[in-house]
Amino acid sequence: METSSSGSPALEALDGENPNRRAVLAAFGVALVGVLIGTGLVDVVAGRADDAPAAEGSDSLFLADQELGWANRPDWSSEEFGVAINSLGLRGPALPAPDAAVDDLRREPRVLVCGASNVFGLGAPEGLTWRARLQSEFAAATDPAPRFVNGGVQGYSLVQSARRAARLAVLLEPDVIVLEVFPGRQALLDSSPAAKWTRVGGELVPADVIEGWPTALQVIPARAHRLLMSSYFYRRSRPKIQFGGAADQSTIDFMLSDAPIPGSIAPAVEQARGELTALARFCEERGIVLRLALLIEPRFSADEHWNNYLESAAERGAPPAGTPKEEPPAAMLRWLEPTGATVWDMSATMYAIGAGWDELVQAANLHWSGEGHGLVAAEWARLLRAEDLLESAAARRAERPRSEDAALGVAGDAVLELEGAGGEGR
Amino acid sequence: MNFHSVTFGVFLSVVFSLFWLTYRRRNLRSAIMLIASYVFYGAFDPLFLVLIGFSTLLDHRCGLLIHRSESERTRRIALLVSLVMNLGLLGFFKYYDFGVENLGRLFASVGLSFPLETLGIVVPVGISFYTFQTLSYTIDLYRRRMEPARNLLDFALFVAFFPQLVAGPIVRAADFLPQLERPPRFTRERLHDGLYRIAIGLGKKVLIADVVGKFLIDPVYTDPASYSAVMHVIVLYGFLVQIYYDFSGYSDIAIGSARLFGFDLPENFKLPFRALSVREFWRRWHITLSSWLQDYVYFPLGGSRRAEPRVLFNLMVTMILIGLWHGASWPWALFGTIQGIAMCLERTVERAWGRPFATSPLRRFLLWVWMSQFIAITYICVRAEDMSELFGMLLRFGDAKGFGDISHYAWISLTAGLALHFMPEGFYTWARRVYLRMPTVLAGVIAGVVAGLAGYLLLGEQPFIYFQF
């Protein structure tokens, strides 16, 4: 029999036909300790080596938000990616600018655009985003110059974008709100119910962490969560646990079309429309112009990509084979009608981006490149001009300037009372 | 419950502790393993337990009848009941929809309507594996090659033993049941060996198979027009790497997990892409399936002791069954047929040649090149769900548009997968020997590093490919 090199007398009792139970468990325990050490080593090394920001860590772009699930962290910046978040959690320059006159801030037309990662400008340097381009193009359009505000947050659904738009509307009193809508799963199947945050013993924790636990015992998973947050693996897998893990695999590639909406996701789709309806009413009551920008997936400009998607995602929520690629935007337009909001159909622009894919889309992350942002900005500029939205906003503000708090963006947390928006999280 | 999940790690640890705490009481330790196996299997779908429970009761009863009866007629009827019921259930769950769909098309082509409709049946996970196991039990009892299970508990554990329940290796009752009779062995080497196989399997699955699948195979097959013909050829070999490391990784984890409980499972793979002939390939790939079919189909048909045309027929039948065992589709039938034809040709050429061919390094290399191409091309059938998809995949070779954008992870894993496969066999012996001799805590650390790397790259717990069979 081979000599044991375990170094532990208890483990010596293993090497026989009739092993001591305690020795077996001790050996397994030693092995498990080793496994934990090994895993921990990788956790530490990977955490230090990986440049990706932790999902909920203090160095992350994202911040836990009880109402929205997550939001941009104020005053966060990354020179590497050319991203700077101002003190209000908006990508772009500080608001107000240090040398800005309050009177100008009260009278400037403000255009707020909310949406997900493309609106945020993922991967595009600030100077090339739609916001910077529109700011430059309309610099002399009104006096004072209009202000374009980027309200985009990566990963947002329609519900989250609409809630954020309403919150920012109270904070900044914009004149025009443009909200990105698209017929895919991310927009329509809101993940924020899973991302809701709740307080346990005064501490904010994701609701899914304590889900199913009796109130008296909720402190246990909450503490465990806090402890585990020191693990890079755990932090990294949180979004998957929160969203991916809860996702219905049969709808993972859901795309709105004329096909019946599966019963399992119909409530989520309806919740998204309810939130838009509430936002439309909210804007109407405050004299804010709301435009829904229908931005479809540019890759589907090519028939072969569309057909491949239909084929490969047939069992995961894609429309039936043979569905024309124009059907989702058309269905989306009909689906949006009850909200009462005006829609800017930007399908042609998206198809143009798809046609010029190599230049207009970033290969690394499949989001609009700087040139792609240029195309979107040009279309938005055309639509703003076509409806004289900036001029009419300037005239309105000349008569009735916004409040000083809103001009300076210091209105504090807005309490949202959006009627008609159903679903969890309200 | 996937092997490569934290849940399974916790499950394995709990079952391990309970098993070894009670291991001196034979029935109690078997009962714990059986309950654990049913929990494991029920986690896929509790309804599957009804089916496996039915098969267990039926074959246990048939086995007793076969063993106890002196009447040859009774024994035959009991065997027939076992065969008909097991193959009937397997046929219904796995082949009913396929049969009805194709008969419907056939009838429609002559203007008739077929009276039955497809049912959209969900194939119970692992049914192909445990059906073959229970069949081996009743057939071996009928042949009087083994004693029956001591009791229903032992037999139920043989059928449902969780490490190999859903994707093999296919275990014979004659190999497994005797292991229940003797006290389980546990030595430090066995603990290390179990950890070693689990770590190797986890690494194969997550670090190689999933990465190659996610970053190379899926992108190209999802959007084939965006990739060049060269990429499609690379993907042929990449898919071999993916499916081999996926399946053999599962087998490694199964063997390693069983070893922790003192059980020895048969090896299922032996570096298959080193094979120099189709026959050798099937001695290295999914060994427990090909040996099962050899013992229970090929030999009963007469094996190679008949006239040459009959031998070729036997080979064809066996290989077509291998194809159809995997899946109810024409590509799988085609796969089996091609393997069968190749094996028949190989046998015919060998007999005509009259002496060994692989007698020099150059000849062995030529044979290896031929085999690599043959296996890579025929395994495209495994990927296709139907013939139109198969033809589509073949026709897309002409769409040359560029090299595509493939993650460097895929290239690293593909290269590592190929390099590891062709390492000298002495390397594996040496690595295992070093691992078995090191201190337990260090063995754990190494397994933990592999688990950590797997966790780092874990891509949404891709299910094992062979679960579908």
Chai-1 contact restraints between the chains, C-beta under 6 A:
chainA,res_idxA,chainB,res_idxB,connection_type,confidence,min_distance_angstrom,max_distance_angstrom,comment,restraint_id
A,S4,B,R188,contact,1.0,0.0,6.0,A-B,restraint_1
A,S5,B,P439,contact,1.0,0.0,6.0,A-B,restraint_2
A,S6,B,P439,contact,1.0,0.0,6.0,A-B,restraint_3
A,S6,B,T440,contact,1.0,0.0,6.0,A-B,restraint_4
A,G7,B,P439,contact,1.0,0.0,6.0,A-B,restraint_5
A,L14,B,T187,contact,1.0,0.0,6.0,A-B,restraint_6
A,L14,B,R188,contact,1.0,0.0,6.0,A-B,restraint_7
A,D15,B,T187,contact,1.0,0.0,6.0,A-B,restraint_8
A,D15,B,R188,contact,1.0,0.0,6.0,A-B,restraint_9
A,P19,B,F186,contact,1.0,0.0,6.0,A-B,restraint_10
A,R21,B,W20,contact,1.0,0.0,6.0,A-B,restraint_11
A,R21,B,L21,contact,1.0,0.0,6.0,A-B,restraint_12
A,V24,B,W20,contact,1.0,0.0,6.0,A-B,restraint_13
A,V24,B,F186,contact,1.0,0.0,6.0,A-B,restraint_14
A,A27,B,L191,contact,1.0,0.0,6.0,A-B,restraint_15
A,A27,B,T440,contact,1.0,0.0,6.0,A-B,restraint_16
A,V30,B,T440,contact,1.0,0.0,6.0,A-B,restraint_17
A,V30,B,V441,contact,1.0,0.0,6.0,A-B,restraint_18
A,A31,B,T440,contact,1.0,0.0,6.0,A-B,restraint_19
A,A31,B,G444,contact,1.0,0.0,6.0,A-B,restraint_20
A,G34,B,V441,contact,1.0,0.0,6.0,A-B,restraint_21
A,G34,B,G444,contact,1.0,0.0,6.0,A-B,restraint_22
A,G34,B,V445,contact,1.0,0.0,6.0,A-B,restraint_23
A,G34,B,G448,contact,1.0,0.0,6.0,A-B,restraint_24
A,V35,B,G444,contact,1.0,0.0,6.0,A-B,restraint_25
A,V35,B,A447,contact,1.0,0.0,6.0,A-B,restraint_26
A,V35,B,G448,contact,1.0,0.0,6.0,A-B,restraint_27
A,I37,B,V445,contact,1.0,0.0,6.0,A-B,restraint_28
A,I37,B,G448,contact,1.0,0.0,6.0,A-B,restraint_29
A,G38,B,V445,contact,1.0,0.0,6.0,A-B,restraint_30
A,G38,B,G448,contact,1.0,0.0,6.0,A-B,restraint_31
A,G38,B,V449,contact,1.0,0.0,6.0,A-B,restraint_32
A,G38,B,G452,contact,1.0,0.0,6.0,A-B,restraint_33
A,T39,B,G448,contact,1.0,0.0,6.0,A-B,restraint_34
A,T39,B,A451,contact,1.0,0.0,6.0,A-B,restraint_35
A,T39,B,G452,contact,1.0,0.0,6.0,A-B,restraint_36
A,V42,B,V449,contact,1.0,0.0,6.0,A-B,restraint_37
A,V42,B,G452,contact,1.0,0.0,6.0,A-B,restraint_38
A,V42,B,L453,contact,1.0,0.0,6.0,A-B,restraint_39
A,A46,B,Y456,contact,1.0,0.0,6.0,A-B,restraint_40
A,F233,B,G455,contact,1.0,0.0,6.0,A-B,restraint_41
A,E304,B,A225,contact,1.0,0.0,6.0,A-B,restraint_42
A,N308,B,D223,contact,1.0,0.0,6.0,A-B,restraint_43
A,S312,B,T222,contact,1.0,0.0,6.0,A-B,restraint_44
A,A363,B,D405,contact,1.0,0.0,6.0,A-B,restraint_45
